Amino acid sequence: MRSTIDKGLQSTGFSTIRYGLALNLLSIGRLKFESYEVENIRPLVTASPVFSRLLTEIGEQRLARVFGVTEMVVGSLIAARPFAPRASALGSLGAAGIFATTLSFLVTTPEAWQERRGEPKLSLAGQFLVKDIVLLGASLLTAAESLQSFRADSRKRCPGWPPSRYRG
């Protein structure tokens, strides 16, 4: 009985992580089409060596929309897990890339830290960014679970394939 409860909690936990992650990405991605969100991300992208170049090439609004579309596509892929576990794994890995990128803003954005406080302390912007550590972990967990599901489904459809010498 205990293992049934454990499995149920694990399944519920993964579903909560997966669809919470997807909802976050879809919601945040949609916001990138709002002018106030363009203003909100300005300090982050202007301080980033990579994104500041893109910003000058394509402009703030277009860059924000590229971010938004990317986040919505990744969120949709993550949510596709019941019928497309491989696509969901790809989406989860894409989300890990997104969150690793936003965490890099902690290093490149001076506004992320309160420098006048002695030892470094996170500012409001830094506090907003640091939650992405949890989202990065959630992305990696959902990627692994989706890949496991894809492999299990593949073995059911094609028993004996791949040959044992190719199995990981």
NORBELZI-V430003 format. One record per residue. N is the residue number from 1. RES is the residue in one letter. PSI is psi in radians with two decimals (999 if undefined). Layout:
<<N;RES;PSI> <N;RES;PSI>>
This chain:
<<1;M;-0.71> <2;R;-0.72> <3;S;-0.52> <4;T;-0.73> <5;I;-0.79> <6;D;-0.81> <7;K;-0.68> <8;G;-0.75> <9;L;-0.74> <10;Q;-0.79> <11;S;-0.78> <12;T;-0.70> <13;G;-0.81> <14;F;-0.71> <15;S;-0.74> <16;T;-0.78> <17;I;-0.86> <18;R;-0.91> <19;Y;-0.45> <20;G;-0.72> <21;L;-0.81> <22;A;-0.79> <23;L;-0.74> <24;N;-0.85> <25;L;-0.73> <26;L;-0.75> <27;S;-0.82> <28;I;-0.66> <29;G;-0.73> <30;R;-0.63> <31;L;-0.43> <32;K;-0.15> <33;F;0.01> <34;E;2.46> <35;S;-0.64> <36;Y;-0.54> <37;E;-0.58> <38;V;-0.74> <39;E;-0.67> <40;N;-0.63> <41;I;-0.16> <42;R;-0.90> <43;P;-0.54> <44;L;-0.82> <45;V;-0.55> <46;T;-0.48> <47;A;-0.24> <48;S;2.23> <49;P;-0.67> <50;V;-0.90> <51;F;-0.42> <52;S;-0.60> <53;R;-0.82> <54;L;-0.66> <55;L;-0.78> <56;T;-0.52> <57;E;-0.75> <58;I;-0.19> <59;G;2.77> <60;E;-0.87> <61;Q;-0.75> <62;R;-0.70> <63;L;-0.77> <64;A;-0.69> <65;R;-0.63> <66;V;-0.79> <67;F;-0.81> <68;G;-0.83> <69;V;-0.75> <70;T;-0.82> <71;E;-0.69> <72;M;-0.67> <73;V;-0.80> <74;V;-0.77> <75;G;-0.72> <76;S;-0.71> <77;L;-0.74> <78;I;-0.75> <79;A;-0.27> <80;A;0.11> <81;R;-0.74> <82;P;-0.55> <83;F;-0.11> <84;A;1.24> <85;P;-0.57> <86;R;-0.77> <87;A;-0.65> <88;S;-0.71> <89;A;-0.74> <90;L;-0.75> <91;G;-0.73> <92;S;-0.69> <93;L;-0.64> <94;G;-0.70> <95;A;-0.70> <96;A;-0.70> <97;G;-0.72> <98;I;-0.84> <99;F;-0.57> <100;A;-0.68> <101;T;-0.81> <102;T;-0.56> <103;L;-0.50> <104;S;-0.40> <105;F;-0.38> <106;L;-0.52> <107;V;-0.67> <108;T;-0.27> <109;T;1.92> <110;P;-0.55> <111;E;-0.09> <112;A;-0.22> <113;W;2.58> <114;Q;1.69> <115;E;-0.42> <116;R;0.15> <117;R;0.37> <118;G;-1.87> <119;E;2.68> <120;P;2.32> <121;K;2.54> <122;L;2.44> <123;S;-3.06> <124;L;-0.72> <125;A;-0.74> <126;G;-0.68> <127;Q;-0.65> <128;F;-0.70> <129;L;-0.63> <130;V;-0.40> <131;K;-0.32> <132;D;-0.23> <133;I;-0.76> <134;V;-0.74> <135;L;-0.59> <136;L;-0.82> <137;G;-0.74> <138;A;-0.69> <139;S;-0.75> <140;L;-0.69> <141;L;-0.79> <142;T;-0.54> <143;A;-0.83> <144;A;-0.78> <145;E;-0.71> <146;S;-0.70> <147;L;-0.71> <148;Q;-0.74> <149;S;-0.74> <150;F;-0.78> <151;R;-0.72> <152;A;-0.75> <153;D;-0.68> <154;S;-0.71> <155;R;-0.59> <156;K;-0.71> <157;R;-0.62> <158;C;1.31> <159;P;2.42> <160;G;-0.08> <161;W;2.37> <162;P;2.79> <163;P;2.64> <164;S;-0.55> <165;R;-0.25> <166;Y;-0.11> <167;R;2.47> <168;G;999>>
